[in-house]
Amino acid sequence: MKTNNFQIIVIVVFIALAIFGVFVFSGAIPIGDNSDDAGGLGTVVLWGTISSDAIFPLLESFNNANQSFVVNYVEKQKDTFDRDLLEALASGTGPDMIFLPDNLAFRYANKIFTVPYQSFSLASFKNTYASAGEVFLNSKGIMAFPLSIDPLVMYYNRSILDGSGIVYPPSFWDEFSQLVPFLTKKDGANKIVQSAVALGHFSNIAHAKAIISSLFMQTGDTIITEKDGFFSSTLGIGKQRDPSLILRFYTDFADPSKNVYSWNKSFPYSTEAFSAGNLAFYFGYGSELQSLVDKNPNQNFLAAPFPQIRDAGFKLTGAEVTGIAVLSSSKNFNTSILAANLMASSDFAAKFATILGMAPARRDLLAVKPSDAFTPIFYNSALYAKNWLDPSPKDTDDIFRKMIDAVLSNSMAPLDAIRDGSGKLQLLLSK
């Protein structure tokens, strides 16, 4: 144990020095500059949507350990963060740094400082952070340093599975499909009273876009690619499976004529159905654990990895990633760069992930797994999680919703619906 701890300390120190070197060689932290603002001095402002009550204790400890400068945090509402930030930047009153959610990385790519690969190599980044963090990479460099990964996992009602004689939750989708008819219960009027899983629709299913995106990515579909600053939709271009089979697989769970039929629009939101004990499987993020416990403290449930395609040759689940980014317009740029470096490479990153109920993004931190019943699943899932650069979350919600509805209404064949969705996604990328 002592040897392992020593190795971890060495790795952490190496990461801190490596990232610090990035900024020195990129010119962000001047060497030999005798001016008063060289290096870490003064105050920098950090914006984010995370609760101030959660962040303040971490920042207090961080500021105490780095007394030559101060990081002040301003909490913003999630629904208005994008608008507030754009308005602040336009008026010259924006923050120095932001906790950057992956779904805003595309939108703010031209407003944040990008670390060039000549200063911090792509290999170094991949050796430092899990793959999900690569959502912050583009052809020019690194837009943000990942702090946390919130992987998509499968929560399951142990009482329902135990009562049906199912010893373990399914690991593969073919196993999953075989279990659905046994776990979906109907009354005398053929009305579903207990559902196996909330799949097939969009509006009343939490994280529907993330779920079906993960299914597409499990075929090798990256959904979006970027080359030399130009973005292209690859939706439906899977390397291992016919993409129409993926969309058909998803919508079959809402088709009354299929034996996997288990969900329709009359059901409550999937989170509520699971907490009420009427849903066997619920696909959600690791960070939802505490809220699920709070909804029903007596519910007997556990978490398992997101199911995989058998014989795919690799594992993949979806994730949400949060990073620390420095805005190009920062009024205290050198200190902002130093602060971001220290947050990403110090124990701040570990504490940040812990308070949010997520997995850390750094590989050295993922190597040290807690021993509770849930967190090891989150940590393991984070290692093979992936995401894609969403150009506009609300607009892509609409694209995926219409793609699903077109198949359910028989107005489009699955392949045509995917092609239509991909075309609309390309229009978003071209704006």
C-alpha positions, -999 to 999 in steps of 0.1 A, spaced: 0 0 0 28 24 8 44 17 -25 12 23 -43 6 56 -25 42 67 -33 36 59 -70 4 79 -70 21 109 -54 49 108 -80 23 106 -108 4 136 -94 36 157 -91 46 147 -127 12 158 -140 14 191 -122 49 198 -136 39 187 -170 8 209 -172 27 238 -157 54 233 -184 27 236 -210 19 271 -200 55 282 -195 65 270 -230 33 284 -246 42 318 -231 11 320 -209 33 321 -178 62 344 -185 96 334 -173 120 362 -163 92 389 -163 98 412 -134 64 429 -137 41 427 -107 14 407 -126 37 379 -139 27 345 -126 0 340 -99 -10 373 -84 -43 391 -76 -78 377 -81 -95 357 -108 -132 350 -112 -146 316 -119 -181 309 -132 -200 277 -131 -234 261 -124 -223 240 -95 -237 249 -61 -217 275 -42 -223 255 -10 -204 225 -26 -176 245 -42 -168 271 -15 -151 246 9 -130 233 -19 -120 268 -30 -113 279 5 -88 250 9 -74 257 -26 -70 295 -19 -53 287 15 -28 265 -3 -21 292 -29 -20 325 -11 -4 346 -38 -37 348 -56 -75 343 -50 -101 324 -70 -136 338 -65 -165 316 -76 -198 329 -89 -226 304 -92 -249 307 -122 -282 290 -130 -278 262 -155 -307 274 -176 -293 309 -181 -255 302 -179 -250 303 -217 -269 336 -221 -254 352 -190 -219 344 -202 -224 357 -237 -238 389 -224 -210 393 -199 -184 387 -226 -200 412 -249 -200 439 -222 -164 432 -211 -175 419 -177 -170 382 -182 -152 359 -158 -116 347 -162 -123 310 -160 -153 287 -163 -163 252 -154 -169 241 -190 -196 215 -196 -189 194 -227 -221 205 -243 -209 241 -244 -174 234 -257 -184 237 -294 -201 270 -287 -172 286 -268 -143 272 -288 -134 306 -302 -137 323 -268 -114 302 -247 -77 298 -246 -66 267 -265 -33 251 -255 -14 241 -286 -3 205 -290 33 218 -296 32 227 -259 12 198 -245 12 168 -268 -18 147 -277 0 117 -263 6 134 -229 -31 144 -228 -43 108 -235 -19 94 -209 -31 118 -183 -69 118 -189 -95 91 -197 -109 91 -232 -141 110 -224 -119 140 -218 -110 141 -255 -143 159 -261 -122 190 -252 -97 184 -280 -98 199 -315 -73 201 -343 -56 232 -327 -51 219 -292 -68 216 -258 -98 237 -250 -102 227 -213 -85 204 -188 -110 177 -178 -120 175 -141 -148 150 -139 -166 123 -159 -202 114 -152 -207 81 -169 -240 66 -181 -248 35 -161 -276 10 -157 -295 13 -124 -316 -18 -116 -343 -27 -91 -329 -57 -73 -363 -67 -59 -378 -70 -94 -348 -90 -107 -347 -113 -76 -384 -119 -78 -381 -130 -114 -353 -154 -107 -327 -132 -125 -293 -136 -107 -273 -109 -124 -282 -79 -146 -275 -83 -183 -241 -73 -197 -250 -74 -234 -279 -61 -254 -290 -95 -267 -293 -107 -231 -311 -75 -222 -337 -80 -250 -344 -116 -238 -351 -104 -203 -376 -77 -212 -406 -99 -219 -402 -116 -185 -399 -84 -166 -427 -64 -182 -460 -72 -165 -495 -65 -178 -529 -65 -162 -561 -82 -176 -567 -54 -200 -532 -59 -214 -520 -26 -198 -484 -25 -187 -482 -22 -149 -445 -29 -145 -420 -20 -172 -387 -36 -178 -371 -5 -193 -378 30 -205 -367 29 -241 -383 37 -274 -396 72 -269 -380 105 -262 -402 129 -243 -407 109 -211 -373 92 -210 -345 108 -191 -313 111 -211 -329 97 -243 -304 115 -265 -275 102 -245 -288 67 -245 -293 64 -283 -261 84 -289 -243 57 -269 -259 30 -290 -247 47 -322 -212 52 -307 -211 15 -298 -210 8 -335 -180 30 -340 -201 61 -350 -184 92 -337 -215 113 -346 -193 144 -353 -158 147 -367 -135 177 -370 -106 184 -393 -87 216 -397 -116 235 -380 -143 221 -402 -170 199 -386 -190 171 -402 -218 149 -392 -211 112 -392 -244 102 -377 -253 68 -391 -218 60 -403 -210 31 -380 -181 8 -386 -196 -24 -372 -234 -24 -376 -260 -12 -400 -271 21 -383 -308 15 -391 -307 -16 -369 -297 6 -339 -326 30 -344 -350 1 -350 -337 -16 -318 -344 15 -298 -379 21 -311 -390 -15 -308 -393 -10 -271 -422 14 -278 -438 -8 -305 -469 -28 -291 -464 -54 -318 -429 -64 -306 -421 -88 -278 -398 -62 -262 -426 -36 -259 -423 -21 -225 -429 17 -227 -453 42 -241 -461 80 -238 -487 74 -210 -460 64 -185 -446 90 -161 -411 103 -165 -386 73 -164 -369 86 -132 -402 87 -114 -412 53 -126 -380 38 -114 -382 54 -80 -418 43 -76 -407 7 -81 -424 2 -115 -394 1 -137 -367 -27 -136 -339 -8 -154 -331 29 -155 -303 44 -176 -289 74 -157 -257 91 -147 -235 83 -118 -242 117 -102 -279 108 -99 -273 82 -72 -280 105 -43 -312 119 -58 -324 84 -65 -318 75 -29 -336 106 -17 -366 99 -39 -371 64 -23 -347 57 6 -361 22 10 -357 11 -26 -335 -19 -32 -314 -10 -62 -278 -12 -75 -258 0 -105 -243 -20 -133 -224 -10 -164 -242 2 -195 -249 -29 -217 -226 -36 -246 -229 -50 -281 -216 -86 -280 -183 -93 -298 -179 -55 -305 -142 -57 -295 -144 -26 -273 -165 -12 -245 -183 22 -246 -208 42 -226 -219 78 -228 -208 105 -203 -210 141 -194 -176 158 -189 -167 190 -170 -135 208 -175 -117 240 -164 -112 265 -192 -96 299 -193 -113 326 -214 -91 344 -239 -106 377 -226 -94 371 -190 -82 403 -174 -57 384 -152 -46 358 -178 -14 346 -162 -30 339 -129 -60 323 -145 -37 299 -164 -18 290 -132 -50 285 -113 -65 263 -139 -33 242 -140 -33 238 -103 -70 228 -101 -65 202 -128 -33 187 -114 -38 189 -76 -61 172 -52 -88 198 -61 -97 176 -91 -103 146 -69 -124 165 -44 -143 182 -72 -154 149 -87 -163 135 -52 -186 163 -42 -205 160 -75 -208 122 -72 -188 117 -104 -156 100 -114 -124 120 -118 -111 125 -153 -74 119 -144 -62 83 -149 -41 83 -118 -72 92 -97 -93 65 -115 -67 39 -104 -77 44 -68 -112 30 -65 -134 35 -34 -149 3 -19 -186 12 -17 -212 -6 -38 -216 20 -65 -185 41 -71 -163 13 -85 -189 9 -113 -187 47 -120 -149 47 -120 -147 16 -143 -173 30 -167 -155 64 -168 -124 46 -183 -143 36 -215 -168 65 -216 -171 87 -247 -190 118 -257 -194 139 -288 -191 177 -294 -228 188 -293 -232 220 -313 -265 230 -297 -281 208 -270 -317 221 -275 -315 218 -313 -299 183 -312 -326 172 -287 -351 182 -314 -332 163 -341 -331 131 -321 -367 134 -310 -380 138 -346 -358 110 -358 -374 86 -332 -409 99 -337 -406 95 -375 -399 58 -371 -426 52 -345 -452 70 -367 -440 50 -398 -435 82 -417 -399 73 -423 -378 41 -425 -351 40 -399 -323 47 -424 -341 76 -439 -348 91 -405 -311 88 -397 -301 105 -430 -326 133 -423 -312 137 -388 -276 137 -400 -285 164 -426 -300 186 -399 -270 181 -377 -247 192 -405 -267 224 -409 -262 231 -372 -224 225 -376 -223 248 -406 -238 278 -389 
